[in-house]
């Protein structure tokens, strides 16, 4: 059985045609759930686990890169960050604060790891951010492809 330094023993269950392993790990803002999805569990080797763990070692760096992208995009009309900020500012009654308070309130709540393109993704790592109070189902998602800037989306 394979084990991750961050996720422990990797026990996969089948979801559709992909295999999934759920866990949790500490983050810069507390802890978050983790979903590891692989298209081919038989090809998931110790070398891939080591590469995945090396990426998870750099989670604080990915968090900084995501937050930098959020700060860069919040004032750019039409970007997912600007759209979500407008949603909070205009439609979430219990949210008070300026743009800096909005950015500071975002917490990393979920991490998706897709080392072999499971779930039809070309980005092996996705970080999901939400504002815990007031509770909504809105997320900012930062998807990372090796060597590229994060791709940001607004999801619910």
Helices and strands as residue ranges (DSSP letters): E 3-4, E 8-9, E 13-15, E 18-27, E 30-38, G 41-43, H 46-57, H 59-73, H 80-91, H 99-105, E 106-113, G 118-120, E 125-131, E 139-144, E 151-155
